[in-house]
Amino acid sequence: MASNLRVDTILPSTGTNVAIGTASGSVTFLGDTDISTNGDVTIGGNLGVGGVLTYEDVANIDSVGVITARDGLRVTGIATITGDVKVGG
C-alpha cells in the first residue's frame, strides 16, 4: 500500500543537510516541480534534459567539437581549417 507524506517545510534536526532516499535508489518529482539551489550541483551519472537547457555564464567559452548551424555560420576573426572543406549550394 502506498502512502503520501505532505509537508510545507522540511528542516534538518541537526546540521544543514536534508536527504531523500528510496530502497530503489531513485527519487521522482511529479507535477510542476521546480528544483533550485544557491550552491553547486554534482551529478554522478548521466544527465538527460527533456526541455531547454539554459545557462548564464557565456563570457569565456572554450570548446572543441562539431558545429551545427541552422541558418549559416559567420566567422568574424581568424578561422583555421584543417582537413577537407566541402561547400554546396
FIMARVEX-923108 format. One record per atom (N, C-alpha, C, O, CB): residue in one letter; residue number from 1; atom name; z, y, x. Coordinates in steps of 0.2 Angstrom, whole numbers. Glycine has a CB too. Example, Ala and Ser with C-alpha at 12.3 -4.5 7.8 and 13.67 -1.06 7.14 Angstrom:
# FIMARVEX-923108
r aa=a | i=1 | at=N | z=39 | y=-28 | x=66
r aa=a | i=1 | at=CA | z=39 | y=-22 | x=62
r aa=a | i=1 | at=C | z=39 | y=-16 | x=66
r aa=a | i=1 | at=O | z=42 | y=-17 | x=71
r aa=a | i=1 | at=CB | z=45 | y=-22 | x=57
r aa=s | i=2 | at=N | z=35 | y=-11 | x=64
r aa=s | i=2 | at=CA | z=36 | y=-5 | x=68
r aa=s | i=2 | at=C | z=39 | y=0 | x=64
r aa=s | i=2 | at=O | z=40 | y=6 | x=67
r aa=s | i=2 | at=CB | z=29 | y=-3 | x=70
END
This chain:
# FIMARVEX-923108
r aa=m | i=1 | at=N | z=0 | y=-6 | x=4
r aa=m | i=1 | at=CA | z=0 | y=0 | x=0
r aa=m | i=1 | at=C | z=0 | y=6 | x=4
r aa=m | i=1 | at=O | z=4 | y=7 | x=9
r aa=m | i=1 | at=CB | z=6 | y=0 | x=-5
r aa=a | i=2 | at=N | z=-5 | y=11 | x=3
r aa=a | i=2 | at=CA | z=-5 | y=17 | x=7
r aa=a | i=2 | at=C | z=0 | y=22 | x=4
r aa=a | i=2 | at=O | z=1 | y=22 | x=-2
r aa=a | i=2 | at=CB | z=-12 | y=19 | x=7
r aa=s | i=3 | at=N | z=2 | y=27 | x=8
r aa=s | i=3 | at=CA | z=6 | y=32 | x=6
r aa=s | i=3 | at=C | z=4 | y=38 | x=9
r aa=s | i=3 | at=O | z=1 | y=38 | x=15
r aa=s | i=3 | at=CB | z=13 | y=31 | x=7
r aa=n | i=4 | at=N | z=6 | y=44 | x=6
r aa=n | i=4 | at=CA | z=4 | y=50 | x=9
r aa=n | i=4 | at=C | z=10 | y=54 | x=10
r aa=n | i=4 | at=O | z=15 | y=54 | x=7
r aa=n | i=4 | at=CB | z=-1 | y=54 | x=4
r aa=l | i=5 | at=N | z=10 | y=58 | x=16
r aa=l | i=5 | at=CA | z=16 | y=62 | x=18
r aa=l | i=5 | at=C | z=13 | y=70 | x=18
r aa=l | i=5 | at=O | z=8 | y=71 | x=21
r aa=l | i=5 | at=CB | z=19 | y=61 | x=25
r aa=r | i=6 | at=N | z=16 | y=74 | x=14
r aa=r | i=6 | at=CA | z=13 | y=81 | x=13
r aa=r | i=6 | at=C | z=19 | y=85 | x=15
r aa=r | i=6 | at=O | z=24 | y=85 | x=12
r aa=r | i=6 | at=CB | z=11 | y=82 | x=6
r aa=v | i=7 | at=N | z=17 | y=90 | x=20
r aa=v | i=7 | at=CA | z=22 | y=94 | x=23
r aa=v | i=7 | at=C | z=18 | y=101 | x=24
r aa=v | i=7 | at=O | z=12 | y=101 | x=25
r aa=v | i=7 | at=CB | z=25 | y=92 | x=29
r aa=d | i=8 | at=N | z=22 | y=106 | x=24
r aa=d | i=8 | at=CA | z=19 | y=113 | x=26
r aa=d | i=8 | at=C | z=19 | y=114 | x=33
r aa=d | i=8 | at=O | z=15 | y=117 | x=36
r aa=d | i=8 | at=CB | z=23 | y=118 | x=22
r aa=t | i=9 | at=N | z=24 | y=112 | x=37
r aa=t | i=9 | at=CA | z=25 | y=113 | x=44
r aa=t | i=9 | at=C | z=28 | y=107 | x=47
r aa=t | i=9 | at=O | z=33 | y=104 | x=45
r aa=t | i=9 | at=CB | z=29 | y=120 | x=45
r aa=i | i=10 | at=N | z=26 | y=105 | x=53
r aa=i | i=10 | at=CA | z=29 | y=100 | x=57
r aa=i | i=10 | at=C | z=31 | y=104 | x=64
r aa=i | i=10 | at=O | z=27 | y=106 | x=67
r aa=i | i=10 | at=CB | z=24 | y=94 | x=59
r aa=l | i=11 | at=N | z=38 | y=103 | x=65
r aa=l | i=11 | at=CA | z=41 | y=106 | x=71
r aa=l | i=11 | at=C | z=44 | y=101 | x=75
r aa=l | i=11 | at=O | z=47 | y=96 | x=72
r aa=l | i=11 | at=CB | z=45 | y=112 | x=70
r aa=p | i=12 | at=N | z=44 | y=101 | x=82
r aa=p | i=12 | at=CA | z=47 | y=96 | x=86
r aa=p | i=12 | at=C | z=55 | y=97 | x=86
r aa=p | i=12 | at=O | z=57 | y=103 | x=86
r aa=p | i=12 | at=CB | z=44 | y=95 | x=93
r aa=s | i=13 | at=N | z=59 | y=91 | x=85
r aa=s | i=13 | at=CA | z=66 | y=92 | x=86
r aa=s | i=13 | at=C | z=68 | y=95 | x=93
r aa=s | i=13 | at=O | z=73 | y=98 | x=93
r aa=s | i=13 | at=CB | z=69 | y=86 | x=84
r aa=t | i=14 | at=N | z=65 | y=92 | x=98
r aa=t | i=14 | at=CA | z=66 | y=94 | x=105
r aa=t | i=14 | at=C | z=59 | y=95 | x=108
r aa=t | i=14 | at=O | z=54 | y=92 | x=106
r aa=t | i=14 | at=CB | z=71 | y=89 | x=108
r aa=g | i=15 | at=N | z=59 | y=99 | x=113
r aa=g | i=15 | at=CA | z=53 | y=100 | x=117
r aa=g | i=15 | at=C | z=48 | y=105 | x=113
r aa=g | i=15 | at=O | z=50 | y=108 | x=109
r aa=g | i=15 | at=CB | z=50 | y=94 | x=119
r aa=t | i=16 | at=N | z=42 | y=104 | x=115
r aa=t | i=16 | at=CA | z=37 | y=108 | x=112
r aa=t | i=16 | at=C | z=31 | y=104 | x=110
r aa=t | i=16 | at=O | z=26 | y=107 | x=108
r aa=t | i=16 | at=CB | z=34 | y=113 | x=117
r aa=n | i=17 | at=N | z=31 | y=97 | x=110
r aa=n | i=17 | at=CA | z=25 | y=93 | x=109
r aa=n | i=17 | at=C | z=26 | y=90 | x=102
r aa=n | i=17 | at=O | z=32 | y=87 | x=100
r aa=n | i=17 | at=CB | z=24 | y=88 | x=114
r aa=v | i=18 | at=N | z=21 | y=89 | x=98
r aa=v | i=18 | at=CA | z=21 | y=85 | x=92
r aa=v | i=18 | at=C | z=15 | y=80 | x=93
r aa=v | i=18 | at=O | z=10 | y=82 | x=94
r aa=v | i=18 | at=CB | z=20 | y=90 | x=86
r aa=a | i=19 | at=N | z=16 | y=74 | x=91
r aa=a | i=19 | at=CA | z=11 | y=69 | x=92
r aa=a | i=19 | at=C | z=10 | y=65 | x=86
r aa=a | i=19 | at=O | z=15 | y=64 | x=82
r aa=a | i=19 | at=CB | z=13 | y=64 | x=98
r aa=i | i=20 | at=N | z=4 | y=63 | x=84
r aa=i | i=20 | at=CA | z=2 | y=60 | x=79
r aa=i | i=20 | at=C | z=-1 | y=53 | x=81
r aa=i | i=20 | at=O | z=-6 | y=54 | x=85
r aa=i | i=20 | at=CB | z=-2 | y=64 | x=73
r aa=g | i=21 | at=N | z=1 | y=48 | x=79
r aa=g | i=21 | at=CA | z=-2 | y=41 | x=82
r aa=g | i=21 | at=C | z=-3 | y=36 | x=76
r aa=g | i=21 | at=O | z=1 | y=37 | x=71
r aa=g | i=21 | at=CB | z=2 | y=39 | x=87
r aa=t | i=22 | at=N | z=-7 | y=31 | x=77
r aa=t | i=22 | at=CA | z=-8 | y=26 | x=72
r aa=t | i=22 | at=C | z=-8 | y=19 | x=76
r aa=t | i=22 | at=O | z=-9 | y=19 | x=82
r aa=t | i=22 | at=CB | z=-14 | y=27 | x=68
r aa=a | i=23 | at=N | z=-7 | y=14 | x=72
r aa=a | i=23 | at=CA | z=-7 | y=7 | x=75
r aa=a | i=23 | at=C | z=-14 | y=6 | x=78
r aa=a | i=23 | at=O | z=-15 | y=2 | x=83
r aa=a | i=23 | at=CB | z=-6 | y=2 | x=70
r aa=s | i=24 | at=N | z=-20 | y=9 | x=75
r aa=s | i=24 | at=CA | z=-26 | y=8 | x=77
r aa=s | i=24 | at=C | z=-28 | y=12 | x=83
r aa=s | i=24 | at=O | z=-34 | y=12 | x=86
r aa=s | i=24 | at=CB | z=-31 | y=8 | x=71
r aa=g | i=25 | at=N | z=-24 | y=17 | x=84
r aa=g | i=25 | at=CA | z=-26 | y=22 | x=90
r aa=g | i=25 | at=C | z=-30 | y=28 | x=88
r aa=g | i=25 | at=O | z=-33 | y=31 | x=92
r aa=g | i=25 | at=CB | z=-29 | y=18 | x=95
r aa=s | i=26 | at=N | z=-32 | y=29 | x=81
r aa=s | i=26 | at=CA | z=-36 | y=35 | x=79
r aa=s | i=26 | at=C | z=-33 | y=38 | x=74
r aa=s | i=26 | at=O | z=-29 | y=36 | x=70
r aa=s | i=26 | at=CB | z=-43 | y=32 | x=77
r aa=v | i=27 | at=N | z=-35 | y=45 | x=73
r aa=v | i=27 | at=CA | z=-32 | y=49 | x=68
r aa=v | i=27 | at=C | z=-38 | y=53 | x=65
r aa=v | i=27 | at=O | z=-43 | y=55 | x=69
r aa=v | i=27 | at=CB | z=-27 | y=55 | x=71
r aa=t | i=28 | at=N | z=-39 | y=52 | x=58
r aa=t | i=28 | at=CA | z=-45 | y=55 | x=55
r aa=t | i=28 | at=C | z=-42 | y=61 | x=51
r aa=t | i=28 | at=O | z=-37 | y=60 | x=47
r aa=t | i=28 | at=CB | z=-48 | y=50 | x=51
r aa=f | i=29 | at=N | z=-45 | y=67 | x=51
r aa=f | i=29 | at=CA | z=-43 | y=73 | x=47
r aa=f | i=29 | at=C | z=-48 | y=73 | x=41
r aa=f | i=29 | at=O | z=-54 | y=73 | x=42
r aa=f | i=29 | at=CB | z=-44 | y=79 | x=51
r aa=l | i=30 | at=N | z=-46 | y=73 | x=35
r aa=l | i=30 | at=CA | z=-50 | y=73 | x=29
r aa=l | i=30 | at=C | z=-50 | y=80 | x=26
r aa=l | i=30 | at=O | z=-46 | y=84 | x=27
r aa=l | i=30 | at=CB | z=-47 | y=68 | x=24
r aa=g | i=31 | at=N | z=-56 | y=81 | x=23
r aa=g | i=31 | at=CA | z=-57 | y=88 | x=19
r aa=g | i=31 | at=C | z=-59 | y=93 | x=24
r aa=g | i=31 | at=O | z=-61 | y=92 | x=29
r aa=g | i=31 | at=CB | z=-50 | y=89 | x=16
r aa=d | i=32 | at=N | z=-58 | y=99 | x=21
r aa=d | i=32 | at=CA | z=-60 | y=105 | x=25
r aa=d | i=32 | at=C | z=-54 | y=107 | x=30
r aa=d | i=32 | at=O | z=-49 | y=111 | x=28
r aa=d | i=32 | at=CB | z=-61 | y=111 | x=21
r aa=t | i=33 | at=N | z=-54 | y=104 | x=36
r aa=t | i=33 | at=CA | z=-49 | y=104 | x=41
r aa=t | i=33 | at=C | z=-51 | y=108 | x=47
r aa=t | i=33 | at=O | z=-56 | y=106 | x=50
r aa=t | i=33 | at=CB | z=-46 | y=97 | x=43
r aa=d | i=34 | at=N | z=-48 | y=113 | x=48
r aa=d | i=34 | at=CA | z=-49 | y=117 | x=55
r aa=d | i=34 | at=C | z=-43 | y=115 | x=60
r aa=d | i=34 | at=O | z=-38 | y=114 | x=58
r aa=d | i=34 | at=CB | z=-49 | y=125 | x=53
r aa=i | i=35 | at=N | z=-45 | y=114 | x=66
r aa=i | i=35 | at=CA | z=-41 | y=112 | x=71
r aa=i | i=35 | at=C | z=-42 | y=118 | x=76
r aa=i | i=35 | at=O | z=-47 | y=119 | x=79
r aa=i | i=35 | at=CB | z=-42 | y=105 | x=74
r aa=s | i=36 | at=N | z=-36 | y=121 | x=78
r aa=s | i=36 | at=CA | z=-37 | y=126 | x=83
r aa=s | i=36 | at=C | z=-31 | y=126 | x=88
r aa=s | i=36 | at=O | z=-26 | y=123 | x=86
r aa=s | i=36 | at=CB | z=-36 | y=133 | x=79
r aa=t | i=37 | at=N | z=-32 | y=129 | x=94
r aa=t | i=37 | at=CA | z=-27 | y=129 | x=99
r aa=t | i=37 | at=C | z=-28 | y=135 | x=103
r aa=t | i=37 | at=O | z=-33 | y=138 | x=103
r aa=t | i=37 | at=CB | z=-27 | y=122 | x=103
r aa=n | i=38 | at=N | z=-22 | y=137 | x=106
r aa=n | i=38 | at=CA | z=-22 | y=143 | x=110
r aa=n | i=38 | at=C | z=-22 | y=140 | x=117
r aa=n | i=38 | at=O | z=-22 | y=144 | x=122
r aa=n | i=38 | at=CB | z=-16 | y=147 | x=109
r aa=g | i=39 | at=N | z=-22 | y=134 | x=118
r aa=g | i=39 | at=CA | z=-22 | y=131 | x=125
r aa=g | i=39 | at=C | z=-28 | y=127 | x=127
r aa=g | i=39 | at=O | z=-33 | y=128 | x=123
r aa=g | i=39 | at=CB | z=-16 | y=126 | x=126
r aa=d | i=40 | at=N | z=-27 | y=123 | x=132
r aa=d | i=40 | at=CA | z=-33 | y=118 | x=134
r aa=d | i=40 | at=C | z=-33 | y=112 | x=129
r aa=d | i=40 | at=O | z=-28 | y=110 | x=126
r aa=d | i=40 | at=CB | z=-32 | y=116 | x=141
r aa=v | i=41 | at=N | z=-39 | y=109 | x=129
r aa=v | i=41 | at=CA | z=-40 | y=103 | x=125
r aa=v | i=41 | at=C | z=-44 | y=98 | x=130
r aa=v | i=41 | at=O | z=-49 | y=100 | x=134
r aa=v | i=41 | at=CB | z=-45 | y=104 | x=119
r aa=t | i=42 | at=N | z=-41 | y=92 | x=131
r aa=t | i=42 | at=CA | z=-43 | y=87 | x=135
r aa=t | i=42 | at=C | z=-46 | y=81 | x=131
r aa=t | i=42 | at=O | z=-42 | y=79 | x=127
r aa=t | i=42 | at=CB | z=-38 | y=85 | x=141
r aa=i | i=43 | at=N | z=-52 | y=79 | x=132
r aa=i | i=43 | at=CA | z=-55 | y=74 | x=128
r aa=i | i=43 | at=C | z=-56 | y=68 | x=134
r aa=i | i=43 | at=O | z=-60 | y=69 | x=138
r aa=i | i=43 | at=CB | z=-61 | y=76 | x=125
r aa=g | i=44 | at=N | z=-52 | y=63 | x=133
r aa=g | i=44 | at=CA | z=-53 | y=57 | x=137
r aa=g | i=44 | at=C | z=-59 | y=53 | x=136
r aa=g | i=44 | at=O | z=-61 | y=49 | x=141
r aa=g | i=44 | at=CB | z=-47 | y=53 | x=137
r aa=g | i=45 | at=N | z=-62 | y=53 | x=131
r aa=g | i=45 | at=CA | z=-68 | y=49 | x=129
r aa=g | i=45 | at=C | z=-74 | y=53 | x=127
r aa=g | i=45 | at=O | z=-75 | y=59 | x=130
r aa=g | i=45 | at=CB | z=-66 | y=44 | x=123
r aa=n | i=46 | at=N | z=-78 | y=51 | x=123
r aa=n | i=46 | at=CA | z=-84 | y=54 | x=121
r aa=n | i=46 | at=C | z=-83 | y=59 | x=116
r aa=n | i=46 | at=O | z=-78 | y=59 | x=112
r aa=n | i=46 | at=CB | z=-90 | y=49 | x=119
r aa=l | i=47 | at=N | z=-87 | y=65 | x=116
r aa=l | i=47 | at=CA | z=-86 | y=70 | x=111
r aa=l | i=47 | at=C | z=-93 | y=70 | x=107
r aa=l | i=47 | at=O | z=-98 | y=71 | x=109
r aa=l | i=47 | at=CB | z=-85 | y=77 | x=114
r aa=g | i=48 | at=N | z=-92 | y=69 | x=100
r aa=g | i=48 | at=CA | z=-98 | y=70 | x=96
r aa=g | i=48 | at=C | z=-97 | y=76 | x=92
r aa=g | i=48 | at=O | z=-92 | y=77 | x=89
r aa=g | i=48 | at=CB | z=-98 | y=64 | x=91
r aa=v | i=49 | at=N | z=-102 | y=80 | x=91
r aa=v | i=49 | at=CA | z=-102 | y=86 | x=87
r aa=v | i=49 | at=C | z=-107 | y=85 | x=81
r aa=v | i=49 | at=O | z=-113 | y=85 | x=83
r aa=v | i=49 | at=CB | z=-104 | y=92 | x=91
r aa=g | i=50 | at=N | z=-105 | y=85 | x=75
r aa=g | i=50 | at=CA | z=-109 | y=84 | x=70
r aa=g | i=50 | at=C | z=-112 | y=91 | x=67
r aa=g | i=50 | at=O | z=-117 | y=91 | x=63
r aa=g | i=50 | at=CB | z=-105 | y=81 | x=64
r aa=g | i=51 | at=N | z=-109 | y=96 | x=69
r aa=g | i=51 | at=CA | z=-111 | y=103 | x=67
r aa=g | i=51 | at=C | z=-114 | y=107 | x=72
r aa=g | i=51 | at=O | z=-118 | y=105 | x=77
r aa=g | i=51 | at=CB | z=-106 | y=107 | x=63
r aa=v | i=52 | at=N | z=-112 | y=113 | x=73
r aa=v | i=52 | at=CA | z=-114 | y=118 | x=78
r aa=v | i=52 | at=C | z=-109 | y=119 | x=83
r aa=v | i=52 | at=O | z=-103 | y=120 | x=81
r aa=v | i=52 | at=CB | z=-116 | y=125 | x=75
r aa=l | i=53 | at=N | z=-111 | y=118 | x=89
r aa=l | i=53 | at=CA | z=-106 | y=119 | x=95
r aa=l | i=53 | at=C | z=-107 | y=126 | x=97
r aa=l | i=53 | at=O | z=-113 | y=128 | x=99
r aa=l | i=53 | at=CB | z=-108 | y=114 | x=100
r aa=t | i=54 | at=N | z=-102 | y=130 | x=97
r aa=t | i=54 | at=CA | z=-102 | y=137 | x=99
r aa=t | i=54 | at=C | z=-97 | y=138 | x=105
r aa=t | i=54 | at=O | z=-92 | y=135 | x=105
r aa=t | i=54 | at=CB | z=-101 | y=142 | x=93
r aa=y | i=55 | at=N | z=-98 | y=143 | x=109
r aa=y | i=55 | at=CA | z=-94 | y=145 | x=114
r aa=y | i=55 | at=C | z=-95 | y=152 | x=116
r aa=y | i=55 | at=O | z=-100 | y=155 | x=115
r aa=y | i=55 | at=CB | z=-95 | y=140 | x=121
r aa=e | i=56 | at=N | z=-90 | y=155 | x=119
r aa=e | i=56 | at=CA | z=-90 | y=162 | x=120
r aa=e | i=56 | at=C | z=-91 | y=164 | x=128
r aa=e | i=56 | at=O | z=-95 | y=169 | x=129
r aa=e | i=56 | at=CB | z=-84 | y=165 | x=118
r aa=d | i=57 | at=N | z=-89 | y=160 | x=132
r aa=d | i=57 | at=CA | z=-89 | y=162 | x=140
r aa=d | i=57 | at=C | z=-96 | y=160 | x=142
r aa=d | i=57 | at=O | z=-97 | y=154 | x=145
r aa=d | i=57 | at=CB | z=-84 | y=159 | x=144
r aa=v | i=58 | at=N | z=-101 | y=164 | x=142
r aa=v | i=58 | at=CA | z=-108 | y=163 | x=145
r aa=v | i=58 | at=C | z=-110 | y=167 | x=150
r aa=v | i=58 | at=O | z=-116 | y=168 | x=152
r aa=v | i=58 | at=CB | z=-113 | y=163 | x=139
r aa=a | i=59 | at=N | z=-105 | y=171 | x=153
r aa=a | i=59 | at=CA | z=-106 | y=175 | x=159
r aa=a | i=59 | at=C | z=-109 | y=172 | x=165
r aa=a | i=59 | at=O | z=-113 | y=174 | x=168
r aa=a | i=59 | at=CB | z=-100 | y=179 | x=160
r aa=n | i=60 | at=N | z=-106 | y=166 | x=167
r aa=n | i=60 | at=CA | z=-108 | y=163 | x=173
r aa=n | i=60 | at=C | z=-109 | y=155 | x=171
r aa=n | i=60 | at=O | z=-105 | y=151 | x=171
r aa=n | i=60 | at=CB | z=-102 | y=163 | x=178
r aa=i | i=61 | at=N | z=-116 | y=154 | x=170
r aa=i | i=61 | at=CA | z=-118 | y=148 | x=169
r aa=i | i=61 | at=C | z=-122 | y=145 | x=174
r aa=i | i=61 | at=O | z=-127 | y=148 | x=176
r aa=i | i=61 | at=CB | z=-122 | y=147 | x=162
r aa=d | i=62 | at=N | z=-120 | y=139 | x=177
r aa=d | i=62 | at=CA | z=-124 | y=136 | x=182
r aa=d | i=62 | at=C | z=-125 | y=129 | x=179
r aa=d | i=62 | at=O | z=-121 | y=125 | x=178
r aa=d | i=62 | at=CB | z=-120 | y=135 | x=189
r aa=s | i=63 | at=N | z=-132 | y=127 | x=178
r aa=s | i=63 | at=CA | z=-133 | y=121 | x=175
r aa=s | i=63 | at=C | z=-140 | y=118 | x=178
r aa=s | i=63 | at=O | z=-144 | y=122 | x=180
r aa=s | i=63 | at=CB | z=-134 | y=122 | x=167
r aa=v | i=64 | at=N | z=-140 | y=112 | x=178
r aa=v | i=64 | at=CA | z=-146 | y=108 | x=181
r aa=v | i=64 | at=C | z=-148 | y=103 | x=175
r aa=v | i=64 | at=O | z=-144 | y=100 | x=173
r aa=v | i=64 | at=CB | z=-145 | y=105 | x=188
r aa=g | i=65 | at=N | z=-154 | y=104 | x=173
r aa=g | i=65 | at=CA | z=-156 | y=99 | x=168
r aa=g | i=65 | at=C | z=-163 | y=100 | x=165
r aa=g | i=65 | at=O | z=-167 | y=104 | x=168
r aa=g | i=65 | at=CB | z=-151 | y=99 | x=162
r aa=v | i=66 | at=N | z=-164 | y=98 | x=159
r aa=v | i=66 | at=CA | z=-170 | y=99 | x=156
r aa=v | i=66 | at=C | z=-170 | y=105 | x=151
r aa=v | i=66 | at=O | z=-165 | y=106 | x=148
r aa=v | i=66 | at=CB | z=-172 | y=92 | x=152
r aa=i | i=67 | at=N | z=-175 | y=109 | x=151
r aa=i | i=67 | at=CA | z=-176 | y=115 | x=147
r aa=i | i=67 | at=C | z=-180 | y=113 | x=141
r aa=i | i=67 | at=O | z=-185 | y=110 | x=141
r aa=i | i=67 | at=CB | z=-179 | y=121 | x=150
r aa=t | i=68 | at=N | z=-177 | y=114 | x=135
r aa=t | i=68 | at=CA | z=-181 | y=113 | x=129
r aa=t | i=68 | at=C | z=-181 | y=120 | x=125
r aa=t | i=68 | at=O | z=-176 | y=123 | x=124
r aa=t | i=68 | at=CB | z=-177 | y=108 | x=124
r aa=a | i=69 | at=N | z=-187 | y=122 | x=124
r aa=a | i=69 | at=CA | z=-188 | y=129 | x=121
r aa=a | i=69 | at=C | z=-193 | y=128 | x=115
r aa=a | i=69 | at=O | z=-198 | y=125 | x=115
r aa=a | i=69 | at=CB | z=-192 | y=134 | x=126
r aa=r | i=70 | at=N | z=-191 | y=131 | x=109
r aa=r | i=70 | at=CA | z=-194 | y=130 | x=103
r aa=r | i=70 | at=C | z=-200 | y=135 | x=103
r aa=r | i=70 | at=O | z=-206 | y=133 | x=101
r aa=r | i=70 | at=CB | z=-190 | y=132 | x=97
r aa=d | i=71 | at=N | z=-199 | y=141 | x=105
r aa=d | i=71 | at=CA | z=-205 | y=146 | x=104
r aa=d | i=71 | at=C | z=-207 | y=149 | x=111
r aa=d | i=71 | at=O | z=-212 | y=153 | x=111
r aa=d | i=71 | at=CB | z=-202 | y=152 | x=100
r aa=g | i=72 | at=N | z=-205 | y=147 | x=116
r aa=g | i=72 | at=CA | z=-208 | y=149 | x=123
r aa=g | i=72 | at=C | z=-202 | y=150 | x=128
r aa=g | i=72 | at=O | z=-196 | y=149 | x=127
r aa=g | i=72 | at=CB | z=-211 | y=156 | x=122
r aa=l | i=73 | at=N | z=-204 | y=151 | x=134
r aa=l | i=73 | at=CA | z=-200 | y=152 | x=140
r aa=l | i=73 | at=C | z=-202 | y=158 | x=144
r aa=l | i=73 | at=O | z=-208 | y=158 | x=146
r aa=l | i=73 | at=CB | z=-200 | y=145 | x=144
r aa=r | i=74 | at=N | z=-197 | y=162 | x=145
r aa=r | i=74 | at=CA | z=-199 | y=168 | x=148
r aa=r | i=74 | at=C | z=-194 | y=168 | x=155
r aa=r | i=74 | at=O | z=-188 | y=168 | x=154
r aa=r | i=74 | at=CB | z=-197 | y=175 | x=144
r aa=v | i=75 | at=N | z=-197 | y=169 | x=160
r aa=v | i=75 | at=CA | z=-193 | y=170 | x=167
r aa=v | i=75 | at=C | z=-194 | y=177 | x=169
r aa=v | i=75 | at=O | z=-200 | y=179 | x=171
r aa=v | i=75 | at=CB | z=-196 | y=164 | x=172
r aa=t | i=76 | at=N | z=-189 | y=180 | x=170
r aa=t | i=76 | at=CA | z=-189 | y=187 | x=172
r aa=t | i=76 | at=C | z=-187 | y=188 | x=180
r aa=t | i=76 | at=O | z=-186 | y=194 | x=182
r aa=t | i=76 | at=CB | z=-185 | y=192 | x=168
r aa=g | i=77 | at=N | z=-186 | y=183 | x=183
r aa=g | i=77 | at=CA | z=-184 | y=183 | x=190
r aa=g | i=77 | at=C | z=-189 | y=178 | x=194
r aa=g | i=77 | at=O | z=-194 | y=177 | x=192
r aa=g | i=77 | at=CB | z=-177 | y=181 | x=191
r aa=i | i=78 | at=N | z=-186 | y=176 | x=199
r aa=i | i=78 | at=CA | z=-190 | y=171 | x=204
r aa=i | i=78 | at=C | z=-189 | y=164 | x=201
r aa=i | i=78 | at=O | z=-184 | y=162 | x=199
r aa=i | i=78 | at=CB | z=-187 | y=171 | x=211
r aa=a | i=79 | at=N | z=-195 | y=161 | x=200
r aa=a | i=79 | at=CA | z=-195 | y=154 | x=197
r aa=a | i=79 | at=C | z=-198 | y=149 | x=203
r aa=a | i=79 | at=O | z=-203 | y=150 | x=205
r aa=a | i=79 | at=CB | z=-199 | y=153 | x=191
r aa=t | i=80 | at=N | z=-194 | y=144 | x=205
r aa=t | i=80 | at=CA | z=-197 | y=139 | x=209
r aa=t | i=80 | at=C | z=-198 | y=133 | x=206
r aa=t | i=80 | at=O | z=-193 | y=130 | x=203
r aa=t | i=80 | at=CB | z=-191 | y=139 | x=215
r aa=i | i=81 | at=N | z=-204 | y=130 | x=206
r aa=i | i=81 | at=CA | z=-205 | y=124 | x=203
r aa=i | i=81 | at=C | z=-207 | y=119 | x=208
r aa=i | i=81 | at=O | z=-212 | y=120 | x=212
r aa=i | i=81 | at=CB | z=-211 | y=125 | x=197
r aa=t | i=82 | at=N | z=-204 | y=113 | x=207
r aa=t | i=82 | at=CA | z=-205 | y=108 | x=212
r aa=t | i=82 | at=C | z=-208 | y=102 | x=208
r aa=t | i=82 | at=O | z=-205 | y=100 | x=203
r aa=t | i=82 | at=CB | z=-199 | y=105 | x=216
r aa=g | i=83 | at=N | z=-214 | y=99 | x=210
r aa=g | i=83 | at=CA | z=-217 | y=94 | x=206
r aa=g | i=83 | at=C | z=-223 | y=96 | x=202
r aa=g | i=83 | at=O | z=-226 | y=102 | x=203
r aa=g | i=83 | at=CB | z=-212 | y=91 | x=201
r aa=d | i=84 | at=N | z=-225 | y=92 | x=197
r aa=d | i=84 | at=CA | z=-231 | y=94 | x=193
r aa=d | i=84 | at=C | z=-230 | y=99 | x=188
r aa=d | i=84 | at=O | z=-224 | y=99 | x=185
r aa=d | i=84 | at=CB | z=-234 | y=87 | x=190
r aa=v | i=85 | at=N | z=-235 | y=103 | x=186
r aa=v | i=85 | at=CA | z=-234 | y=108 | x=181
r aa=v | i=85 | at=C | z=-240 | y=106 | x=176
r aa=v | i=85 | at=O | z=-246 | y=107 | x=178
r aa=v | i=85 | at=CB | z=-234 | y=115 | x=183
r aa=k | i=86 | at=N | z=-239 | y=105 | x=170
r aa=k | i=86 | at=CA | z=-244 | y=104 | x=165
r aa=k | i=86 | at=C | z=-244 | y=110 | x=160
r aa=k | i=86 | at=O | z=-239 | y=110 | x=157
r aa=k | i=86 | at=CB | z=-244 | y=97 | x=162
r aa=v | i=87 | at=N | z=-249 | y=113 | x=159
r aa=v | i=87 | at=CA | z=-249 | y=119 | x=154
r aa=v | i=87 | at=C | z=-255 | y=117 | x=149
r aa=v | i=87 | at=O | z=-260 | y=116 | x=151
r aa=v | i=87 | at=CB | z=-250 | y=126 | x=157
r aa=g | i=88 | at=N | z=-253 | y=117 | x=143
r aa=g | i=88 | at=CA | z=-258 | y=116 | x=137
r aa=g | i=88 | at=C | z=-258 | y=122 | x=132
r aa=g | i=88 | at=O | z=-253 | y=125 | x=132
r aa=g | i=88 | at=CB | z=-257 | y=109 | x=134
r aa=g | i=89 | at=N | z=-263 | y=122 | x=129
r aa=g | i=89 | at=CA | z=-263 | y=127 | x=123
r aa=g | i=89 | at=C | z=-269 | y=131 | x=123
r aa=g | i=89 | at=O | z=-270 | y=136 | x=119
r aa=g | i=89 | at=CB | z=-257 | y=131 | x=124
END
